Amino acid sequence: MPSLPTAVASALGAAVDRACRVARIDGNEVNANSAAYLARRGTYSIARARELAGWEPQVDLDEGMRRSEAWLRATGRL
């Protein structure tokens, strides 16, 4: 999968955000902050959800990714 350096992605995100503001397009999620968030290193733990709510995932990661891809393709987002 192609990728961009974080600085380039942030600059492009900022440019898209400015263009959407000028064009008065609401709901834009492409901006420098979203690029930085996607470039961050780290993971999330479900330990707190288990501890506080007794939550357990219903499917494993591979199945969840498969379902996500199927939904994205079905809705024309991928």
N, C-alpha and C positions, 0 to 999 in steps of 0.2 A: 504494500500500500504506500503511495507517495506521501511524503511529509514535507513540512517546511520548518526552517529554524523558528524558534519561538518568537524572536524579535520580528521576523517577517510576518508571521501569523498575527501577532499583536497589532502591527501596523496596518495590515489588511483589515483586521477586525475593526479597528478604529475608523478606517476610511469608509467601510460599509455602514458603520453606525452613523457617521456624519452624513452620508448620502441619504440614509433613511430618514434622518431628522429633517434634512432639507426638503425631501420629497413628502414629508409628513406621513411616513409609513409607520403605523403602530405595530407593536408586537415583535420587533426585531430582537433577536437574541444573539446576533453576531456582533461582537465588540471585543475590545482589548481584554476586558476582564474574563470573558468566556474563553478566549484563547489561552490566557494564563492559567485558568482553572483546568483546562484540558491538558496542559503541558506539565502540570504539577506531578511530583513524584509522591507516592504513598498509596495507601489503601484504606478502606474503611472496614472496621470490625463489626460483626453482628453481635458481639458479646453483650453489649448493653441492651440490645433488643431482647436477647435471650433472658438476661438477668431481670429486666423490669417487666417484660410483657410475656415471657415464656414463648417468644416467637421462634419458629424454626422454618427454614425455607422449604417450600413444597417441591421444588425441582433443583437439580444440581446446576452448576454453572454452565456446563456444555448444553444442556437442554434449554436453559434460560436464554442463552445466546442464540440457539437455533430458533426458538420461538420469537425472539426479538427480530432476527433477520427476516423471518417469514412475515411478521406484521409490517415491518418497514417496506418490504417488497409489495405486499398486498395493498398498502396505502400509498404507493408511489413515492415513497421517501428515499428509496434506495434503488 
